[in-house]
Amino acid sequence: MTTNFLSYVLAAVFASVPAEWQAVEEVRPYSISGTSGAGLYASIGEHGPKAGGFGRAIAHTTFKLTWTRKYEPQGNACVIVTNRPKLIISYTLPKPSVALSAAVKSSWEAFISGVQAHERVHGETIKEMVKEIEATSIGLTVADDPDCKKIRIELTRRLGEISQRQRQRGRDFDKIEMGDGGNIQQLILKLVNGP
């Protein structure tokens, strides 16, 4: 077998394997002002993203998830034969609108790095949720459903359960991180009490 022939065979094999999906992650900054840690934090309180009727948050993670699905009748059943996600995760984060002094900049960078790390955990739980949806959905078969209507109801039920688990994980994580002595509370205190 020649090297060229082997290369063509390998290229054909890899071309036939569906590519692993990748989430698109984007940062949406919102502008804050202030020349001290306390001033920056006060501006976050005025301009941060609204948090479900509870005032404003420092940062927020949202996502848009769409699917390319193919439902295929097989005999008297319906099967999901294609199930490809498109996931866009958006991190809304504060960004100072003015140049900061060296001391304040250092304090700010420690704060925002911690906040970004917190939001990335939410991003990871979203990706894990999508992988679980994908694993649950592909090959899902519903008997006595030649018109592929019952399968959509069953899929919606399963996805609702997975989504609720992901939301609860986020709430549990936030409760620890934002509670007394939690990481976010510590980051805020260091920022506000710093230069």
Buried (B, 14 or more C-beta within 10 A) or exposed (E): EEEEEEEEEEEEEEEEEEEEBEBEBEEEEBEBEBBBBBBBBBBBEEBBBEEEEEEEBBBBBEBEBEBEBEBEEEEEBBBBBEBBBBBEBBBBBBEBEEEBEEEBEEBBEBBBEBBBEBBBBBBEBBBBBBEBBBEBBBEBBBEEBEEBEBBBEBBEEBBEEBBEBBEEBBEEBBEEBBEEEBBBEEBBEBBBEBB
